[in-house]
Amino acid sequence: MKVTTDIIRDEFIGTESRVAESRHSDYVGVSGQVVNETKNTFTIMHAGKAKNVIKEAAVFQFKFPDGTIAEIDGKLLVGRSEDRLKKNVRRLW
């Protein structure tokens, strides 16, 4: 998978994720499969429990089925997944 700015338009439910950085120390290190997504949170199955992580407060690492790992600032992911399809993002690198 080629990592481009279009990656924020992908569906994240079902992907493996890990919280790499966060202002909330309890979020750092939370990892597992994304089981739900709302406008402001991801629900991640971590150690058999569902953990809600606020998107805006964290930087996520996602591992896609082809093995690609992408680190994405949660501020870019705020909003419903269907609304992210309409979002235009300038290239950041």
PyRosetta script that sets phi, psi and omega in degrees:
from pyrosetta import init, pose_from_sequence

init()
pose = pose_from_sequence("MKVTTDIIRDEFIGTESRVAESRHSDYVGVSGQVVNETKNTFTIMHAGKAKNVIKEAAVFQFKFPDGTIAEIDGKLLVGRSEDRLKKNVRRLW")
pose.set_psi(1, 129.6)
pose.set_omega(1, 177.7)
pose.set_phi(2, -84.2)
pose.set_psi(2, 127.1)
pose.set_omega(2, -178.2)
pose.set_phi(3, -85.8)
pose.set_psi(3, 113.7)
pose.set_omega(3, 177.1)
pose.set_phi(4, -132.5)
pose.set_psi(4, -179.5)
pose.set_omega(4, 178.7)
pose.set_phi(5, -65.9)
pose.set_psi(5, -17.8)
pose.set_omega(5, 178.5)
pose.set_phi(6, -70.0)
pose.set_psi(6, -8.3)
pose.set_omega(6, -178.0)
pose.set_phi(7, -62.8)
pose.set_psi(7, -26.8)
pose.set_omega(7, 179.8)
pose.set_phi(8, -70.1)
pose.set_psi(8, -13.4)
pose.set_omega(8, 178.2)
pose.set_phi(9, -86.4)
pose.set_psi(9, -6.2)
pose.set_omega(9, -178.8)
pose.set_phi(10, -70.5)
pose.set_psi(10, 162.7)
pose.set_omega(10, 174.2)
pose.set_phi(11, -87.1)
pose.set_psi(11, 128.4)
pose.set_omega(11, -176.6)
pose.set_phi(12, -101.2)
pose.set_psi(12, -14.1)
pose.set_omega(12, 178.3)
pose.set_phi(13, -65.7)
pose.set_psi(13, 127.3)
pose.set_omega(13, -179.7)
pose.set_phi(14, 99.0)
pose.set_psi(14, -10.9)
pose.set_omega(14, 179.3)
pose.set_phi(15, -89.3)
pose.set_psi(15, 154.3)
pose.set_omega(15, 175.2)
pose.set_phi(16, -78.9)
pose.set_psi(16, 136.4)
pose.set_omega(16, -178.8)
pose.set_phi(17, -140.0)
pose.set_psi(17, 162.3)
pose.set_omega(17, 177.0)
pose.set_phi(18, -148.2)
pose.set_psi(18, 139.8)
pose.set_omega(18, 176.3)
pose.set_phi(19, -85.5)
pose.set_psi(19, 112.3)
pose.set_omega(19, -176.9)
pose.set_phi(20, -84.2)
pose.set_psi(20, -40.8)
pose.set_omega(20, 179.9)
pose.set_phi(21, -142.6)
pose.set_psi(21, 152.7)
pose.set_omega(21, 177.0)
pose.set_phi(22, -164.6)
pose.set_psi(22, 152.5)
pose.set_omega(22, 173.7)
pose.set_phi(23, -73.3)
pose.set_psi(23, -23.7)
pose.set_omega(23, 178.5)
pose.set_phi(24, -96.0)
pose.set_psi(24, 115.5)
pose.set_omega(24, -174.7)
pose.set_phi(25, -63.0)
pose.set_psi(25, -24.6)
pose.set_omega(25, 179.7)
pose.set_phi(26, -68.8)
pose.set_psi(26, -24.0)
pose.set_omega(26, -178.3)
pose.set_phi(27, -80.0)
pose.set_psi(27, -30.6)
pose.set_omega(27, -174.9)
pose.set_phi(28, -61.1)
pose.set_psi(28, 127.7)
pose.set_omega(28, 179.7)
pose.set_phi(29, 93.0)
pose.set_psi(29, -9.4)
pose.set_omega(29, 176.8)
pose.set_phi(30, -64.4)
pose.set_psi(30, 125.2)
pose.set_omega(30, -178.4)
pose.set_phi(31, -143.2)
pose.set_psi(31, 155.0)
pose.set_omega(31, 179.4)
pose.set_phi(32, 150.0)
pose.set_psi(32, -164.4)
pose.set_omega(32, -177.7)
pose.set_phi(33, -88.9)
pose.set_psi(33, 136.8)
pose.set_omega(33, 176.0)
pose.set_phi(34, -74.6)
pose.set_psi(34, 121.5)
pose.set_omega(34, -177.7)
pose.set_phi(35, -107.6)
pose.set_psi(35, -17.0)
pose.set_omega(35, 178.8)
pose.set_phi(36, -157.2)
pose.set_psi(36, 155.1)
pose.set_omega(36, 178.0)
pose.set_phi(37, -140.4)
pose.set_psi(37, 131.6)
pose.set_omega(37, 172.4)
pose.set_phi(38, -117.1)
pose.set_psi(38, -174.4)
pose.set_omega(38, -178.7)
pose.set_phi(39, -58.3)
pose.set_psi(39, -40.0)
pose.set_omega(39, -173.8)
pose.set_phi(40, -116.1)
pose.set_psi(40, -4.9)
pose.set_omega(40, -175.8)
pose.set_phi(41, -137.7)
pose.set_psi(41, 156.6)
pose.set_omega(41, 165.4)
pose.set_phi(42, -111.2)
pose.set_psi(42, 140.9)
pose.set_omega(42, 171.8)
pose.set_phi(43, -104.4)
pose.set_psi(43, 119.7)
pose.set_omega(43, -175.6)
pose.set_phi(44, -117.4)
pose.set_psi(44, 130.9)
pose.set_omega(44, 174.8)
pose.set_phi(45, -78.2)
pose.set_psi(45, 108.3)
pose.set_omega(45, -177.2)
pose.set_phi(46, -122.7)
pose.set_psi(46, 117.1)
pose.set_omega(46, 178.5)
pose.set_phi(47, 54.7)
pose.set_psi(47, 40.9)
pose.set_omega(47, 176.8)
pose.set_phi(48, 81.2)
pose.set_psi(48, 0.9)
pose.set_omega(48, 179.4)
pose.set_phi(49, -122.2)
pose.set_psi(49, 147.3)
pose.set_omega(49, 177.0)
pose.set_phi(50, -83.4)
pose.set_psi(50, 122.7)
pose.set_omega(50, 178.5)
pose.set_phi(51, -113.5)
pose.set_psi(51, 129.0)
pose.set_omega(51, 174.6)
pose.set_phi(52, -91.1)
pose.set_psi(52, 127.5)
pose.set_omega(52, 179.9)
pose.set_phi(53, -120.4)
pose.set_psi(53, 126.3)
pose.set_omega(53, 179.4)
pose.set_phi(54, -72.1)
pose.set_psi(54, 126.3)
pose.set_omega(54, -175.9)
pose.set_phi(55, -60.4)
pose.set_psi(55, -46.8)
pose.set_omega(55, -173.9)
pose.set_phi(56, -64.0)
pose.set_psi(56, -22.6)
pose.set_omega(56, -174.3)
pose.set_phi(57, -96.3)
pose.set_psi(57, 7.5)
pose.set_omega(57, -172.8)
pose.set_phi(58, -142.7)
pose.set_psi(58, 160.2)
pose.set_omega(58, 170.2)
pose.set_phi(59, -113.3)
pose.set_psi(59, 126.5)
pose.set_omega(59, -174.0)
pose.set_phi(60, -107.3)
pose.set_psi(60, 147.2)
pose.set_omega(60, 168.4)
pose.set_phi(61, -111.8)
pose.set_psi(61, 123.8)
pose.set_omega(61, 179.2)
pose.set_phi(62, -111.6)
pose.set_psi(62, 136.2)
pose.set_omega(62, 175.8)
pose.set_phi(63, -110.3)
pose.set_psi(63, 114.9)
pose.set_omega(63, -177.3)
pose.set_phi(64, -86.9)
pose.set_psi(64, 162.4)
pose.set_omega(64, -175.0)
pose.set_phi(65, -55.3)
pose.set_psi(65, -27.7)
pose.set_omega(65, 179.9)
pose.set_phi(66, -84.6)
pose.set_psi(66, 3.0)
pose.set_omega(66, 177.2)
pose.set_phi(67, 97.4)
pose.set_psi(67, -7.0)
pose.set_omega(67, 179.0)
pose.set_phi(68, -67.9)
pose.set_psi(68, 134.7)
pose.set_omega(68, 176.5)
pose.set_phi(69, -114.2)
pose.set_psi(69, 126.8)
pose.set_omega(69, -179.6)
pose.set_phi(70, -125.9)
pose.set_psi(70, 136.3)
pose.set_omega(70, 176.7)
pose.set_phi(71, -103.2)
pose.set_psi(71, 123.4)
pose.set_omega(71, -173.7)
pose.set_phi(72, -129.9)
pose.set_psi(72, 132.7)
pose.set_omega(72, 175.2)
pose.set_phi(73, -70.2)
pose.set_psi(73, 129.9)
pose.set_omega(73, -177.8)
pose.set_phi(74, -61.5)
pose.set_psi(74, -23.4)
pose.set_omega(74, 178.7)
pose.set_phi(75, -61.4)
pose.set_psi(75, -29.7)
pose.set_omega(75, 178.1)
pose.set_phi(76, -75.6)
pose.set_psi(76, -17.9)
pose.set_omega(76, -175.0)
pose.set_phi(77, -99.8)
pose.set_psi(77, -3.3)
pose.set_omega(77, -179.2)
pose.set_phi(78, -64.0)
pose.set_psi(78, 130.7)
pose.set_omega(78, -178.6)
pose.set_phi(79, 124.0)
pose.set_psi(79, 161.2)
pose.set_omega(79, 178.6)
pose.set_phi(80, -67.5)
pose.set_psi(80, 150.0)
pose.set_omega(80, -176.6)
pose.set_phi(81, -60.2)
pose.set_psi(81, -35.2)
pose.set_omega(81, 179.4)
pose.set_phi(82, -71.0)
pose.set_psi(82, -26.8)
pose.set_omega(82, 176.9)
pose.set_phi(83, -78.1)
pose.set_psi(83, -26.4)
pose.set_omega(83, 178.2)
pose.set_phi(84, -66.1)
pose.set_psi(84, -23.9)
pose.set_omega(84, 177.8)
pose.set_phi(85, -62.3)
pose.set_psi(85, -30.7)
pose.set_omega(85, -177.7)
pose.set_phi(86, -86.9)
pose.set_psi(86, -13.4)
pose.set_omega(86, -173.6)
pose.set_phi(87, -75.1)
pose.set_psi(87, 133.6)
pose.set_omega(87, 174.1)
pose.set_phi(88, -101.5)
pose.set_psi(88, 129.8)
pose.set_omega(88, -179.8)
pose.set_phi(89, -124.5)
pose.set_psi(89, 130.4)
pose.set_omega(89, 176.5)
pose.set_phi(90, -71.1)
pose.set_psi(90, 153.3)
pose.set_omega(90, 177.0)
pose.set_phi(91, -66.8)
pose.set_psi(91, 127.7)
pose.set_omega(91, -174.7)
pose.set_phi(92, -97.8)
pose.set_psi(92, -3.0)
pose.set_omega(92, -179.7)
pose.set_phi(93, -135.6)
pose.dump_pdb("model.pdb")
